[in-house]
Amino acid sequence: MIGPQHYGFLKRLSPREMEVAYELGVLCMSTKLTAFHLGMGYRTAETHRTVIYRKLGIHNVAELARMMALAESHA
């Protein structure tokens, strides 16, 4: 469950990880499309996604989308 304790976790992401998180969680882009849009390789985007999930304690893009939406509403 994503709650208020997760809002500060977004601050743990690097600027590039935030870009990837935004593309995946807010714009609902696939990893492949995110990689293309941000000018990086597919494996690099996958690695960013894995690191983002680990840092935020989440397991899928649905949780990422919810966390991004909650963080935006509490900003």
LINBEL-V549232 format. One record per pair of residues at least 6 apart in sequence whose C-alpha atoms are under 7 Angstrom apart, sorted by sequence separation. I is the first residue (numbers start at 0). J is the second residue. If there is no record, write none. Layout:
# LINBEL-V549232
i = {I,I}
j = {J,J}
This chain:
# LINBEL-V549232
i = {22,23,34,52,57,23,34,23,31,34,22,30,19,30,30,16,16,24,23,12,24,25,24,25,24,8,6,1}
j = {28,29,40,58,63,30,41,33,41,44,33,41,33,44,45,47,51,60,60,51,63,64,64,67,67,55,70,66}
